[in-house]
Amino acid sequence: MSFSWRPLTAPDLPAVEAIAEVVHPDFPEDPAVFAERLSLFPAGCLLLHGPQGPAGYSITHPWHLGRPPALDILIGAIPTDADSFYIHDLALIPDARGTGAGGRAVAQFAALARSEGLPSMSLIAVNGSAPFWESQGFATAPLDATKLASYGEAARYMTRLL
């Protein structure tokens, strides 16, 4: 099967919401969150297209290392003093997993982070995804448990230096 990433656009947002309901049913977010991230940092938003249509999405943006935003909140603006490239979401439907699409997205994120002058990437791993992120060079980093609370008990804060 062929899967390819392309820039996310506003008309794609209903597909993003549908994929999020499948991939992250325990972590619902208001559609306004996706729309805001797209408007604030469109370069960091991608849609994965597969043989059957939309198969995944990514939402990323510059942010503060060690201070991830809580789930389902509007951030208002990209901080001018950002020091990390935050991967808010990389969601793939089951058919797209294992195709290399996730790794290709991470490579794009790293290149974009470097072009933005950011020395690291960070994320919160959920749904047992930590092994994937470890395979991409991320490691678990300490973070106050209250900052992870909205992401569930098994969530892990992970970082990667560039």
KAGI-V937801 format. One record per run of one state. SS is the DSSP state (H for helix, E for strand, - for the rest). FROM is the first residue (numbers start at 0). LEN is the number of residues. Records with the same first field share a line. If there is no record, write none. Layout:
# KAGI-V937801
SS->FROM-LEN ; FROM-LEN
This chain:
# KAGI-V937801
-->0-3 ; 7-2 ; 23-7 ; 40-1 ; 50-2 ; 63-20 ; 92-1 ; 96-4 ; 115-4 ; 125-4 ; 135-3 ; 140-4 ; 151-4 ; 161-1
E->3-4 ; 44-6 ; 52-11 ; 83-9 ; 119-6 ; 138-2 ; 155-6
H->9-14 ; 30-10 ; 41-3 ; 93-3 ; 100-15 ; 129-6 ; 144-7
